[in-house]
Amino acid sequence: LQKELLKYKQEARNLQGIKDALQQRLIQQDASVLQLKQELLRANMDKEELHNQNADLQKKVEERNRLLAEYKKELCQKDRHLQQHQSKLDEMLRQLADAGYQQVDLEWELEHREALLAHCMKKEAEE
């Protein structure tokens, strides 16, 4: 019986050692699971933050695209106005050039008539 008792005591000690080792392993696994849960929570929070930042950036891009479209529209309108003014300016320059030619023609005609008048007066004076 004593032998058997020693054998069972030895077996109990072995089982207690196995139990202690398994408990230690379970504690390590629980710690690892807790660490993984914390990392997952952090990763989810980072993911949510990135998602929010992405949404904000998307809104900013849309706003800038809207402003860009407005600026392009304004620029097109200003280009049209500029073309209209350029056309008017070209027409006025053409009219000014025509007026200049007419002035030259009128001055030449005036000089011609003055010369003719002077010639006629000279002829009359001689007669």
VMD Tcl script that builds the backbone (N, CA, C; Angstrom):
set m [mol new atoms 381]
animate dup $m
set s [atomselect $m all]
$s set {name element resname resid chain x y z} {
  {N N LEU 1 A 0.832 -1.192 0.000}
  {CA C LEU 1 A 0.000 0.000 0.000}
  {C C LEU 1 A 0.876 1.256 0.000}
  {N N GLN 2 A 1.957 1.176 0.749}
  {CA C GLN 2 A 2.831 2.334 0.807}
  {C C GLN 2 A 3.462 2.603 -0.563}
  {N N LYS 3 A 3.819 1.527 -1.230}
  {CA C LYS 3 A 4.363 1.666 -2.563}
  {C C LYS 3 A 3.339 2.313 -3.482}
  {N N GLU 4 A 2.144 1.803 -3.351}
  {CA C GLU 4 A 1.061 2.328 -4.187}
  {C C GLU 4 A 0.796 3.788 -3.830}
  {N N LEU 5 A 0.842 4.102 -2.532}
  {CA C LEU 5 A 0.642 5.473 -2.087}
  {C C LEU 5 A 1.735 6.371 -2.659}
  {N N LEU 6 A 2.970 5.918 -2.591}
  {CA C LEU 6 A 4.067 6.691 -3.152}
  {C C LEU 6 A 3.881 6.881 -4.663}
  {N N LYS 7 A 3.451 5.813 -5.295}
  {CA C LYS 7 A 3.223 5.875 -6.740}
  {C C LYS 7 A 2.145 6.903 -7.044}
  {N N TYR 8 A 1.050 6.901 -6.264}
  {CA C TYR 8 A -0.035 7.860 -6.505}
  {C C TYR 8 A 0.379 9.289 -6.137}
  {N N LYS 9 A 1.176 9.414 -5.099}
  {CA C LYS 9 A 1.695 10.726 -4.722}
  {C C LYS 9 A 2.579 11.274 -5.848}
  {N N GLN 10 A 3.438 10.374 -6.351}
  {CA C GLN 10 A 4.306 10.777 -7.468}
  {C C GLN 10 A 3.457 11.174 -8.679}
  {N N GLU 11 A 2.431 10.367 -8.936}
  {CA C GLU 11 A 1.531 10.661 -10.070}
  {C C GLU 11 A 0.786 11.975 -9.821}
  {N N ALA 12 A 0.384 12.235 -8.572}
  {CA C ALA 12 A -0.305 13.476 -8.215}
  {C C ALA 12 A 0.630 14.665 -8.411}
  {N N ARG 13 A 1.926 14.498 -8.003}
  {CA C ARG 13 A 2.891 15.570 -8.206}
  {C C ARG 13 A 3.101 15.833 -9.700}
  {N N ASN 14 A 3.205 14.734 -10.463}
  {CA C ASN 14 A 3.362 14.898 -11.918}
  {C C ASN 14 A 2.153 15.615 -12.519}
  {N N LEU 15 A 0.979 15.195 -12.089}
  {CA C LEU 15 A -0.249 15.827 -12.593}
  {C C LEU 15 A -0.321 17.292 -12.148}
  {N N GLN 16 A 0.105 17.554 -10.898}
  {CA C GLN 16 A 0.113 18.935 -10.419}
  {C C GLN 16 A 1.083 19.767 -11.247}
  {N N GLY 17 A 2.252 19.203 -11.593}
  {CA C GLY 17 A 3.225 19.904 -12.440}
  {C C GLY 17 A 2.648 20.181 -13.820}
  {N N ILE 18 A 1.975 19.160 -14.377}
  {CA C ILE 18 A 1.337 19.340 -15.690}
  {C C ILE 18 A 0.257 20.409 -15.589}
  {N N LYS 19 A -0.538 20.336 -14.488}
  {CA C LYS 19 A -1.599 21.326 -14.281}
  {C C LYS 19 A -1.006 22.724 -14.176}
  {N N ASP 20 A 0.048 22.887 -13.393}
  {CA C ASP 20 A 0.708 24.192 -13.231}
  {C C ASP 20 A 1.246 24.700 -14.567}
  {N N ALA 21 A 1.868 23.786 -15.347}
  {CA C ALA 21 A 2.411 24.170 -16.651}
  {C C ALA 21 A 1.279 24.606 -17.579}
  {N N LEU 22 A 0.175 23.847 -17.559}
  {CA C LEU 22 A -0.969 24.197 -18.409}
  {C C LEU 22 A -1.596 25.523 -17.980}
  {N N GLN 23 A -1.671 25.749 -16.656}
  {CA C GLN 23 A -2.208 27.020 -16.175}
  {C C GLN 23 A -1.305 28.172 -16.607}
  {N N GLN 24 A 0.011 27.959 -16.497}
  {CA C GLN 24 A 0.954 28.997 -16.938}
  {C C GLN 24 A 0.788 29.264 -18.433}
  {N N ARG 25 A 0.643 28.191 -19.207}
  {CA C ARG 25 A 0.451 28.333 -20.651}
  {C C ARG 25 A -0.858 29.060 -20.937}
  {N N LEU 26 A -1.913 28.739 -20.184}
  {CA C LEU 26 A -3.212 29.383 -20.357}
  {C C LEU 26 A -3.115 30.872 -20.041}
  {N N ILE 27 A -2.356 31.206 -18.985}
  {CA C ILE 27 A -2.160 32.615 -18.629}
  {C C ILE 27 A -1.440 33.346 -19.755}
  {N N GLN 28 A -0.402 32.716 -20.328}
  {CA C GLN 28 A 0.327 33.332 -21.442}
  {C C GLN 28 A -0.593 33.518 -22.657}
  {N N GLN 29 A -1.397 32.490 -22.941}
  {CA C GLN 29 A -2.319 32.588 -24.074}
  {C C GLN 29 A -3.362 33.676 -23.835}
  {N N ASP 30 A -3.862 33.781 -22.600}
  {CA C ASP 30 A -4.827 34.840 -22.278}
  {C C ASP 30 A -4.184 36.218 -22.471}
  {N N ALA 31 A -2.920 36.327 -22.034}
  {CA C ALA 31 A -2.212 37.599 -22.208}
  {C C ALA 31 A -2.033 37.896 -23.700}
  {N N SER 32 A -1.696 36.868 -24.476}
  {CA C SER 32 A -1.536 37.063 -25.923}
  {C C SER 32 A -2.862 37.452 -26.570}
  {N N VAL 33 A -3.948 36.788 -26.153}
  {CA C VAL 33 A -5.275 37.111 -26.692}
  {C C VAL 33 A -5.645 38.544 -26.329}
  {N N LEU 34 A -5.368 38.949 -25.091}
  {CA C LEU 34 A -5.661 40.317 -24.662}
  {C C LEU 34 A -4.844 41.317 -25.486}
  {N N GLN 35 A -3.570 41.019 -25.708}
  {CA C GLN 35 A -2.724 41.901 -26.506}
  {C C GLN 35 A -3.256 41.987 -27.944}
  {N N LEU 36 A -3.644 40.867 -28.511}
  {CA C LEU 36 A -4.192 40.863 -29.872}
  {C C LEU 36 A -5.498 41.659 -29.951}
  {N N LYS 37 A -6.339 41.532 -28.911}
  {CA C LYS 37 A -7.585 42.303 -28.884}
  {C C LYS 37 A -7.286 43.803 -28.840}
  {N N GLN 38 A -6.280 44.173 -28.017}
  {CA C GLN 38 A -5.902 45.584 -27.946}
  {C C GLN 38 A -5.377 46.078 -29.297}
  {N N GLU 39 A -4.540 45.268 -29.929}
  {CA C GLU 39 A -4.022 45.648 -31.241}
  {C C GLU 39 A -5.148 45.761 -32.274}
  {N N LEU 40 A -6.100 44.836 -32.206}
  {CA C LEU 40 A -7.245 44.878 -33.122}
  {C C LEU 40 A -8.081 46.129 -32.874}
  {N N LEU 41 A -8.277 46.460 -31.619}
  {CA C LEU 41 A -9.035 47.667 -31.284}
  {C C LEU 41 A -8.310 48.911 -31.809}
  {N N ARG 42 A -6.984 48.967 -31.596}
  {CA C ARG 42 A -6.207 50.096 -32.114}
  {C C ARG 42 A -6.275 50.155 -33.637}
  {N N ALA 43 A -6.156 48.991 -34.252}
  {CA C ALA 43 A -6.211 48.947 -35.718}
  {C C ALA 43 A -7.581 49.420 -36.224}
  {N N ASN 44 A -8.636 49.016 -35.551}
  {CA C ASN 44 A -9.982 49.459 -35.937}
  {C C ASN 44 A -10.156 50.962 -35.730}
  {N N MET 45 A -9.579 51.472 -34.630}
  {CA C MET 45 A -9.664 52.912 -34.388}
  {C C MET 45 A -8.879 53.670 -35.456}
  {N N ASP 46 A -7.688 53.165 -35.796}
  {CA C ASP 46 A -6.889 53.795 -36.854}
  {C C ASP 46 A -7.624 53.739 -38.183}
  {N N LYS 47 A -8.246 52.596 -38.441}
  {CA C LYS 47 A -9.003 52.435 -39.687}
  {C C LYS 47 A -10.153 53.437 -39.736}
  {N N GLU 48 A -10.849 53.601 -38.632}
  {CA C GLU 48 A -11.960 54.558 -38.572}
  {C C GLU 48 A -11.457 55.985 -38.762}
  {N N GLU 49 A -10.324 56.296 -38.111}
  {CA C GLU 49 A -9.744 57.633 -38.259}
  {C C GLU 49 A -9.343 57.889 -39.715}
  {N N LEU 50 A -8.707 56.908 -40.345}
  {CA C LEU 50 A -8.334 57.042 -41.747}
  {C C LEU 50 A -9.564 57.192 -42.641}
  {N N HIS 51 A -10.604 56.457 -42.309}
  {CA C HIS 51 A -11.854 56.565 -43.074}
  {C C HIS 51 A -12.424 57.982 -42.958}
  {N N ASN 52 A -12.405 58.535 -41.737}
  {CA C ASN 52 A -12.896 59.899 -41.534}
  {C C ASN 52 A -12.030 60.918 -42.268}
  {N N GLN 53 A -10.708 60.733 -42.190}
  {CA C GLN 53 A -9.814 61.636 -42.908}
  {C C GLN 53 A -10.046 61.543 -44.409}
  {N N ASN 54 A -10.253 60.328 -44.891}
  {CA C ASN 54 A -10.522 60.129 -46.316}
  {C C ASN 54 A -11.810 60.835 -46.723}
  {N N ALA 55 A -12.832 60.728 -45.880}
  {CA C ALA 55 A -14.106 61.395 -46.174}
  {C C ALA 55 A -13.913 62.910 -46.194}
  {N N ASP 56 A -13.147 63.439 -45.231}
  {CA C ASP 56 A -12.871 64.884 -45.201}
  {C C ASP 56 A -12.116 65.322 -46.447}
  {N N LEU 57 A -11.100 64.547 -46.811}
  {CA C LEU 57 A -10.326 64.885 -48.008}
  {C C LEU 57 A -11.195 64.813 -49.259}
  {N N GLN 58 A -12.078 63.833 -49.301}
  {CA C GLN 58 A -12.984 63.701 -50.446}
  {C C GLN 58 A -13.887 64.931 -50.552}
  {N N LYS 59 A -14.380 65.404 -49.398}
  {CA C LYS 59 A -15.211 66.610 -49.403}
  {C C LYS 59 A -14.414 67.812 -49.898}
  {N N LYS 60 A -13.157 67.913 -49.439}
  {CA C LYS 60 A -12.311 69.027 -49.872}
  {C C LYS 60 A -12.052 68.956 -51.370}
  {N N VAL 61 A -11.805 67.755 -51.878}
  {CA C VAL 61 A -11.570 67.591 -53.317}
  {C C VAL 61 A -12.816 67.996 -54.100}
  {N N GLU 62 A -13.979 67.566 -53.621}
  {CA C GLU 62 A -15.226 67.919 -54.301}
  {C C GLU 62 A -15.443 69.433 -54.277}
  {N N GLU 63 A -15.153 70.071 -53.138}
  {CA C GLU 63 A -15.302 71.518 -53.030}
  {C C GLU 63 A -14.340 72.226 -53.982}
  {N N ARG 64 A -13.111 71.755 -54.030}
  {CA C ARG 64 A -12.126 72.373 -54.929}
  {C C ARG 64 A -12.502 72.150 -56.384}
  {N N ASN 65 A -13.034 70.970 -56.688}
  {CA C ASN 65 A -13.485 70.717 -58.060}
  {C C ASN 65 A -14.642 71.643 -58.426}
  {N N ARG 66 A -15.530 71.883 -57.462}
  {CA C ARG 66 A -16.653 72.791 -57.700}
  {C C ARG 66 A -16.137 74.206 -57.954}
  {N N LEU 67 A -15.189 74.639 -57.106}
  {CA C LEU 67 A -14.601 75.965 -57.291}
  {C C LEU 67 A -13.866 76.056 -58.630}
  {N N LEU 68 A -13.154 74.999 -58.975}
  {CA C LEU 68 A -12.436 74.981 -60.253}
  {C C LEU 68 A -13.412 75.111 -61.420}
  {N N ALA 69 A -14.535 74.412 -61.336}
  {CA C ALA 69 A -15.543 74.506 -62.397}
  {C C ALA 69 A -16.095 75.932 -62.480}
  {N N GLU 70 A -16.336 76.549 -61.320}
  {CA C GLU 70 A -16.814 77.936 -61.313}
  {C C GLU 70 A -15.770 78.869 -61.929}
  {N N TYR 71 A -14.495 78.675 -61.553}
  {CA C TYR 71 A -13.438 79.532 -62.099}
  {C C TYR 71 A -13.310 79.351 -63.606}
  {N N LYS 72 A -13.441 78.106 -64.062}
  {CA C LYS 72 A -13.370 77.860 -65.506}
  {C C LYS 72 A -14.532 78.556 -66.217}
  {N N LYS 73 A -15.714 78.494 -65.600}
  {CA C LYS 73 A -16.888 79.136 -66.193}
  {C C LYS 73 A -16.664 80.655 -66.265}
  {N N GLU 74 A -16.178 81.232 -65.155}
  {CA C GLU 74 A -15.893 82.671 -65.133}
  {C C GLU 74 A -14.837 83.028 -66.175}
  {N N LEU 75 A -13.816 82.193 -66.278}
  {CA C LEU 75 A -12.751 82.446 -67.239}
  {C C LEU 75 A -13.292 82.416 -68.669}
  {N N CYS 76 A -14.180 81.471 -68.964}
  {CA C CYS 76 A -14.794 81.406 -70.298}
  {C C CYS 76 A -15.599 82.669 -70.576}
  {N N GLN 77 A -16.356 83.126 -69.563}
  {CA C GLN 77 A -17.134 84.352 -69.740}
  {C C GLN 77 A -16.203 85.541 -69.981}
  {N N LYS 78 A -15.128 85.628 -69.228}
  {CA C LYS 78 A -14.187 86.733 -69.397}
  {C C LYS 78 A -13.509 86.650 -70.761}
  {N N ASP 79 A -13.210 85.429 -71.208}
  {CA C ASP 79 A -12.624 85.268 -72.540}
  {C C ASP 79 A -13.593 85.770 -73.614}
  {N N ARG 80 A -14.886 85.437 -73.463}
  {CA C ARG 80 A -15.884 85.914 -74.427}
  {C C ARG 80 A -15.969 87.435 -74.421}
  {N N HIS 81 A -15.985 88.018 -73.212}
  {CA C HIS 81 A -16.019 89.481 -73.113}
  {C C HIS 81 A -14.770 90.089 -73.753}
  {N N LEU 82 A -13.636 89.468 -73.481}
  {CA C LEU 82 A -12.383 89.958 -74.049}
  {C C LEU 82 A -12.428 89.887 -75.576}
  {N N GLN 83 A -12.950 88.805 -76.110}
  {CA C GLN 83 A -13.062 88.675 -77.563}
  {C C GLN 83 A -14.004 89.742 -78.132}
  {N N GLN 84 A -15.123 89.991 -77.400}
  {CA C GLN 84 A -16.058 91.028 -77.857}
  {C C GLN 84 A -15.368 92.391 -77.852}
  {N N HIS 85 A -14.667 92.674 -76.761}
  {CA C HIS 85 A -13.969 93.961 -76.672}
  {C C HIS 85 A -12.861 94.054 -77.720}
  {N N GLN 86 A -12.189 92.933 -77.963}
  {CA C GLN 86 A -11.138 92.929 -78.983}
  {C C GLN 86 A -11.748 93.203 -80.358}
  {N N SER 87 A -12.916 92.611 -80.615}
  {CA C SER 87 A -13.595 92.867 -81.896}
  {C C SER 87 A -13.981 94.337 -82.013}
  {N N LYS 88 A -14.515 94.893 -80.922}
  {CA C LYS 88 A -14.893 96.313 -80.936}
  {C C LYS 88 A -13.651 97.184 -81.131}
  {N N LEU 89 A -12.574 96.829 -80.442}
  {CA C LEU 89 A -11.334 97.584 -80.564}
  {C C LEU 89 A -10.809 97.519 -81.999}
  {N N ASP 90 A -10.836 96.328 -82.593}
  {CA C ASP 90 A -10.378 96.176 -83.973}
  {C C ASP 90 A -11.231 97.036 -84.917}
  {N N GLU 91 A -12.549 97.039 -84.683}
  {CA C GLU 91 A -13.455 97.847 -85.523}
  {C C GLU 91 A -13.150 99.335 -85.363}
  {N N MET 92 A -12.931 99.755 -84.108}
  {CA C MET 92 A -12.621 101.169 -83.860}
  {C C MET 92 A -11.287 101.555 -84.492}
  {N N LEU 93 A -10.301 100.659 -84.406}
  {CA C LEU 93 A -9.006 100.941 -85.029}
  {C C LEU 93 A -9.159 101.039 -86.551}
  {N N ARG 94 A -9.999 100.168 -87.106}
  {CA C ARG 94 A -10.247 100.231 -88.548}
  {C C ARG 94 A -10.919 101.553 -88.909}
  {N N GLN 95 A -11.918 101.950 -88.094}
  {CA C GLN 95 A -12.605 103.220 -88.349}
  {C C GLN 95 A -11.640 104.387 -88.187}
  {N N LEU 96 A -10.771 104.303 -87.190}
  {CA C LEU 96 A -9.779 105.356 -86.973}
  {C C LEU 96 A -8.825 105.441 -88.167}
  {N N ALA 97 A -8.417 104.293 -88.665}
  {CA C ALA 97 A -7.536 104.277 -89.834}
  {C C ALA 97 A -8.259 104.879 -91.039}
  {N N ASP 98 A -9.536 104.505 -91.220}
  {CA C ASP 98 A -10.326 105.078 -92.320}
  {C C ASP 98 A -10.423 106.592 -92.164}
  {N N ALA 99 A -10.670 107.040 -90.920}
  {CA C ALA 99 A -10.777 108.480 -90.669}
  {C C ALA 99 A -9.447 109.159 -90.975}
  {N N GLY 100 A -8.346 108.481 -90.637}
  {CA C GLY 100 A -7.023 109.024 -90.936}
  {C C GLY 100 A -6.816 109.158 -92.442}
  {N N TYR 101 A -7.229 108.132 -93.183}
  {CA C TYR 101 A -7.113 108.206 -94.647}
  {C C TYR 101 A -7.977 109.325 -95.203}
  {N N GLN 102 A -9.193 109.453 -94.638}
  {CA C GLN 102 A -10.087 110.524 -95.109}
  {C C GLN 102 A -9.486 111.886 -94.793}
  {N N GLN 103 A -8.873 111.999 -93.597}
  {CA C GLN 103 A -8.247 113.260 -93.224}
  {C C GLN 103 A -7.119 113.589 -94.194}
  {N N VAL 104 A -6.300 112.591 -94.516}
  {CA C VAL 104 A -5.209 112.816 -95.470}
  {C C VAL 104 A -5.780 113.248 -96.822}
  {N N ASP 105 A -6.844 112.536 -97.262}
  {CA C ASP 105 A -7.475 112.899 -98.537}
  {C C ASP 105 A -8.014 114.326 -98.499}
  {N N LEU 106 A -8.686 114.688 -97.387}
  {CA C LEU 106 A -9.258 116.027 -97.264}
  {C C LEU 106 A -8.155 117.086 -97.207}
  {N N GLU 107 A -7.064 116.780 -96.478}
  {CA C GLU 107 A -5.948 117.724 -96.420}
  {C C GLU 107 A -5.330 117.908 -97.811}
  {N N TRP 108 A -5.185 116.810 -98.541}
  {CA C TRP 108 A -4.626 116.902 -99.905}
  {C C TRP 108 A -5.551 117.722 -100.802}
  {N N GLU 109 A -6.867 117.444 -100.649}
  {CA C GLU 109 A -7.835 118.193 -101.459}
  {C C GLU 109 A -7.811 119.669 -101.090}
  {N N LEU 110 A -7.683 119.954 -99.766}
  {CA C LEU 110 A -7.620 121.344 -99.315}
  {C C LEU 110 A -6.370 122.015 -99.884}
  {N N GLU 111 A -5.230 121.328 -99.793}
  {CA C GLU 111 A -3.995 121.893 -100.336}
  {C C GLU 111 A -4.136 122.131 -101.856}
  {N N HIS 112 A -4.756 121.177 -102.533}
  {CA C HIS 112 A -4.953 121.297 -103.980}
  {C C HIS 112 A -5.837 122.508 -104.301}
  {N N ARG 113 A -6.910 122.660 -103.528}
  {CA C ARG 113 A -7.823 123.790 -103.767}
  {C C ARG 113 A -7.146 125.111 -103.424}
  {N N GLU 114 A -6.354 125.098 -102.314}
  {CA C GLU 114 A -5.625 126.318 -101.959}
  {C C GLU 114 A -4.639 126.684 -103.062}
  {N N ALA 115 A -3.968 125.654 -103.586}
  {CA C ALA 115 A -3.019 125.896 -104.682}
  {C C ALA 115 A -3.754 126.408 -105.912}
  {N N LEU 116 A -4.890 125.811 -106.189}
  {CA C LEU 116 A -5.705 126.240 -107.334}
  {C C LEU 116 A -6.198 127.660 -107.123}
  {N N LEU 117 A -6.649 127.941 -105.874}
  {CA C LEU 117 A -7.116 129.291 -105.552}
  {C C LEU 117 A -5.974 130.286 -105.685}
  {N N ALA 118 A -4.814 129.902 -105.175}
  {CA C ALA 118 A -3.650 130.792 -105.276}
  {C C ALA 118 A -3.291 131.019 -106.736}
  {N N HIS 119 A -3.372 129.962 -107.537}
  {CA C HIS 119 A -3.072 130.092 -108.963}
  {C C HIS 119 A -4.081 131.007 -109.655}
  {N N CYS 120 A -5.368 130.808 -109.283}
  {CA C CYS 120 A -6.414 131.630 -109.884}
  {C C CYS 120 A -6.221 133.085 -109.468}
  {N N MET 121 A -5.884 133.320 -108.207}
  {CA C MET 121 A -5.711 134.695 -107.726}
  {C C MET 121 A -4.483 135.337 -108.383}
  {N N LYS 122 A -3.455 134.522 -108.587}
  {CA C LYS 122 A -2.260 135.023 -109.225}
  {C C LYS 122 A -2.601 135.399 -110.677}
  {N N LYS 123 A -3.355 134.536 -111.349}
  {CA C LYS 123 A -3.741 134.776 -112.748}
  {C C LYS 123 A -4.604 136.035 -112.806}
  {N N GLU 124 A -5.515 136.169 -111.865}
  {CA C GLU 124 A -6.402 137.329 -111.861}
  {C C GLU 124 A -5.617 138.590 -111.584}
  {N N ALA 125 A -4.639 138.442 -110.684}
  {CA C ALA 125 A -3.806 139.599 -110.370}
  {C C ALA 125 A -2.975 139.998 -111.583}
  {N N GLU 126 A -2.537 139.054 -112.347}
  {CA C GLU 126 A -1.724 139.339 -113.533}
  {C C GLU 126 A -2.587 139.981 -114.603}
  {N N GLU 127 A -3.832 139.590 -114.683}
  {CA C GLU 127 A -4.705 140.121 -115.718}
  {C C GLU 127 A -5.067 141.520 -115.339}
}
mol reanalyze $m
mol bondsrecalc $m
mol representation Tube
mol addrep $m
